[in-house]
Amino acid sequence: MKKIVLSALAACTMTTTINAETTTKVSNTDTEKKFLDRFHFKGDLRLRYESKETDYRDATDTTNKYTYHNRYRLRLVGAIDLTDKLTFDIGMRSGYGNPTSGNQTFLDDKALSDYFWQSLRFNILDIAYKDGDNTVKVGRHPYMVYRPIKSQLIWDNDISFNGVSYNYENDSRIINAGINQPTYAERVNAKDSVNLYFAQYVEKIKLENSQLNLGASLYYYDGLKGNTAMYYPEKGGKKMGNTFVTDASGVDVYKNDFHIVEAFGEFKLKDIFGKPLALAASMAYNAAASDKNFGYDLAVKIGKAKHVHDWQLKYSYTDIQEDAVLGDHSDSDNFGGGTAARGHAIRAKYKFGKNTYLAGTFFFDTLYGNRNGSTKPAADYERVQLDAIIKF
């Protein structure tokens, strides 16, 4: 799918009621209002202070790395209701087309007036059809899979799919499926095309004052083994923790394909001491790799920042072996992105205004030795993110 051809028919309807004495027509103002109701817009701006510290074990201080950044992320989303069931979605995000992040770092040698607009790229450009419990999206759209407590074991929060995705959801189950091609994203480095086929089933089990969600998924990548790294051509492709080998031409390529089997359970309680509580466990197994192919995530979340002065707190422990998941698509913050690491993440969020939030995330990780094929030893990795967010 290299092009998305869109056509929309717009019509203005005037209703005329005739009785024996008078004729009443719908005013132009009412007609314009109904037309404008077809357009929907939203967005958010996040300002972030971030520190990253990597301390290699059994190494000299010169190999360690400490970086500190001031960053922002801007997202703009719009939708046009072409019909009652058909919608055209469009969205832009900062970050120069980074597949898993909209973060943009403020630079000392760049004027503030140069920011915000020049790094925007389309991350949503699709046609969505919704009929009852069924939704189909064609084009570039946010991921359409269920993630327990928004686990990023396999999928980063900001990932977009390129292709066709289907969703069915009611009070008792969720079914997701799709065919996508990740190599239609920006900043692609892969020399060959990659296809992604996925299917997911989630069973919702309602209990007294609680709910249990049990799910299983298959994410089948075709075309990764023997291919070059997926993204970042300006850096020669990042390995993101996955295992690479050198081919006959001297180029580093993926050692394995990725046929990922996922299973998870999620337990939600509506009220524990006045706050909602959720527990989740997820695992990922890459059936296309013979070793270093398992990962898991355990998480607990209390509270929900829904109303002013509400807060939420989430803790998770994640352990991902080198080839359990595709590092380019998993959490881009934890471990510095990718696989071959384990560690703790603490995420807090507080709503202090109608559309304003404060948030903080703290990562305490261990990077496996020889990550990305380097000769460096294991390392302690700490990352702190302090955010101010406004939604509009």
SULTANOR-V301144 format. One record per residue. N is the residue number from 1. RES is the residue in one small letter. PSI is psi in radians with two decimals (NA if undefined). Layout:
N_RES_PSI, N_RES_PSI
//
This chain:
1_m_1.63, 2_k_-0.35, 3_k_2.57, 4_i_1.95, 5_v_2.10, 6_l_2.47, 7_s_2.43, 8_a_2.35, 9_l_2.19, 10_a_2.33, 11_a_2.47, 12_c_2.28, 13_t_2.27, 14_m_2.18, 15_t_2.21, 16_t_2.18, 17_t_2.13, 18_i_2.21, 19_n_-2.98, 20_a_-0.44, 21_e_-0.63, 22_t_2.79, 23_t_2.14, 24_t_2.27, 25_k_2.58, 26_v_2.29, 27_s_2.74, 28_n_-0.59, 29_t_-0.76, 30_d_-0.69, 31_t_-0.77, 32_e_-0.65, 33_k_-0.75, 34_k_-0.65, 35_f_-0.77, 36_l_-0.45, 37_d_-0.24, 38_r_-0.21, 39_f_2.34, 40_h_2.34, 41_f_2.56, 42_k_2.92, 43_g_3.08, 44_d_2.68, 45_l_2.23, 46_r_2.21, 47_l_2.36, 48_r_2.36, 49_y_2.35, 50_e_2.40, 51_s_2.47, 52_k_2.22, 53_e_2.18, 54_t_2.07, 55_d_1.90, 56_y_2.38, 57_r_2.52, 58_d_0.63, 59_a_2.83, 60_t_2.81, 61_d_-0.41, 62_t_-0.31, 63_t_-0.23, 64_n_2.81, 65_k_2.27, 66_y_2.17, 67_t_2.60, 68_y_2.32, 69_h_2.62, 70_n_2.19, 71_r_2.90, 72_y_2.80, 73_r_2.24, 74_l_2.26, 75_r_2.35, 76_l_2.26, 77_v_2.38, 78_g_2.72, 79_a_2.52, 80_i_2.14, 81_d_1.77, 82_l_-0.71, 83_t_-3.04, 84_d_-0.38, 85_k_-0.25, 86_l_2.24, 87_t_2.45, 88_f_2.10, 89_d_2.46, 90_i_2.40, 91_g_2.58, 92_m_2.60, 93_r_2.50, 94_s_3.03, 95_g_0.16, 96_y_0.69, 97_g_0.29, 98_n_2.19, 99_p_-0.43, 100_t_0.23, 101_s_2.47, 102_g_0.17, 103_n_2.42, 104_q_2.20, 105_t_2.31, 106_f_2.33, 107_l_2.53, 108_d_-0.52, 109_d_0.36, 110_k_2.32, 111_a_2.56, 112_l_-0.54, 113_s_-0.27, 114_d_-0.13, 115_y_3.11, 116_f_-0.73, 117_w_-0.67, 118_q_-0.38, 119_s_-0.01, 120_l_2.39, 121_r_2.70, 122_f_2.14, 123_n_-0.10, 124_i_2.21, 125_l_1.53, 126_d_2.91, 127_i_2.24, 128_a_2.29, 129_y_2.14, 130_k_2.19, 131_d_1.81, 132_g_-2.11, 133_d_0.01, 134_n_2.38, 135_t_2.33, 136_v_2.31, 137_k_2.36, 138_v_2.16, 139_g_-2.65, 140_r_2.10, 141_h_2.76, 142_p_2.66, 143_y_2.49, 144_m_1.18, 145_v_2.70, 146_y_2.36, 147_r_2.09, 148_p_2.18, 149_i_0.69, 150_k_0.74, 151_s_2.40, 152_q_0.47, 153_l_-0.71, 154_i_-0.66, 155_w_2.20, 156_d_2.67, 157_n_-0.55, 158_d_0.11, 159_i_2.52, 160_s_2.53, 161_f_2.67, 162_n_1.74, 163_g_-2.38, 164_v_2.25, 165_s_2.53, 166_y_2.42, 167_n_2.33, 168_y_2.24, 169_e_2.31, 170_n_-2.85, 171_d_-0.23, 172_s_-0.30, 173_r_2.82, 174_i_2.33, 175_i_2.19, 176_n_2.52, 177_a_2.75, 178_g_2.92, 179_i_2.13, 180_n_2.81, 181_q_1.70, 182_p_-0.42, 183_t_0.09, 184_y_0.01, 185_a_3.02, 186_e_2.90, 187_r_0.61, 188_v_2.35, 189_n_-0.35, 190_a_2.34, 191_k_-0.44, 192_d_2.73, 193_s_2.59, 194_v_2.30, 195_n_2.58, 196_l_2.14, 197_y_2.31, 198_f_2.67, 199_a_2.46, 200_q_2.48, 201_y_2.31, 202_v_2.20, 203_e_2.19, 204_k_2.12, 205_i_1.93, 206_k_2.25, 207_l_3.09, 208_e_2.02, 209_n_0.37, 210_s_3.00, 211_q_2.44, 212_l_2.17, 213_n_2.16, 214_l_2.27, 215_g_2.77, 216_a_2.54, 217_s_2.71, 218_l_2.18, 219_y_1.89, 220_y_1.81, 221_y_2.34, 222_d_2.07, 223_g_0.18, 224_l_-0.74, 225_k_2.20, 226_g_0.01, 227_n_2.77, 228_t_2.93, 229_a_2.58, 230_m_-0.86, 231_y_-3.13, 232_y_1.11, 233_p_-0.49, 234_e_-0.28, 235_k_0.29, 236_g_0.25, 237_g_2.34, 238_k_2.42, 239_k_-0.43, 240_m_0.60, 241_g_-0.31, 242_n_2.80, 243_t_2.26, 244_f_2.70, 245_v_2.84, 246_t_2.19, 247_d_-3.07, 248_a_-0.44, 249_s_0.07, 250_g_0.27, 251_v_2.43, 252_d_2.24, 253_v_2.81, 254_y_2.34, 255_k_-0.59, 256_n_2.79, 257_d_3.08, 258_f_1.83, 259_h_1.54, 260_i_2.19, 261_v_2.21, 262_e_2.47, 263_a_2.50, 264_f_2.76, 265_g_2.49, 266_e_2.23, 267_f_2.12, 268_k_2.24, 269_l_2.32, 270_k_-0.59, 271_d_1.95, 272_i_1.87, 273_f_0.70, 274_g_0.07, 275_k_2.54, 276_p_2.57, 277_l_2.39, 278_a_2.43, 279_l_2.47, 280_a_2.59, 281_a_2.28, 282_s_2.58, 283_m_2.62, 284_a_2.34, 285_y_2.16, 286_n_1.81, 287_a_-0.21, 288_a_-0.07, 289_a_2.51, 290_s_-0.34, 291_d_2.98, 292_k_0.83, 293_n_0.41, 294_f_2.48, 295_g_2.71, 296_y_2.83, 297_d_2.26, 298_l_2.33, 299_a_2.65, 300_v_2.43, 301_k_2.33, 302_i_2.44, 303_g_2.97, 304_k_2.15, 305_a_1.28, 306_k_-0.76, 307_h_2.85, 308_v_2.32, 309_h_0.07, 310_d_2.68, 311_w_2.82, 312_q_2.66, 313_l_2.26, 314_k_2.39, 315_y_2.42, 316_s_2.61, 317_y_2.21, 318_t_2.41, 319_d_2.02, 320_i_2.05, 321_q_2.93, 322_e_-0.78, 323_d_0.50, 324_a_-0.70, 325_v_2.93, 326_l_2.00, 327_g_-0.46, 328_d_-0.35, 329_h_-0.18, 330_s_-3.09, 331_d_2.15, 332_s_-0.12, 333_d_-0.89, 334_n_2.37, 335_f_0.12, 336_g_0.23, 337_g_2.52, 338_g_-2.67, 339_t_-2.83, 340_a_0.88, 341_a_2.94, 342_r_2.73, 343_g_-3.10, 344_h_2.53, 345_a_2.32, 346_i_2.16, 347_r_2.22, 348_a_2.57, 349_k_2.42, 350_y_2.29, 351_k_1.93, 352_f_-0.01, 353_g_3.06, 354_k_-0.73, 355_n_0.41, 356_t_2.52, 357_y_2.67, 358_l_2.44, 359_a_2.69, 360_g_2.43, 361_t_2.38, 362_f_2.15, 363_f_2.34, 364_f_1.75, 365_d_2.89, 366_t_2.12, 367_l_2.31, 368_y_2.61, 369_g_2.62, 370_n_0.51, 371_r_2.39, 372_n_0.46, 373_g_0.12, 374_s_3.00, 375_t_0.13, 376_k_2.60, 377_p_3.14, 378_a_2.73, 379_a_2.66, 380_d_2.29, 381_y_2.15, 382_e_2.40, 383_r_2.35, 384_v_2.31, 385_q_2.15, 386_l_2.12, 387_d_2.54, 388_a_2.20, 389_i_2.39, 390_i_2.33, 391_k_2.53, 392_f_NA
//
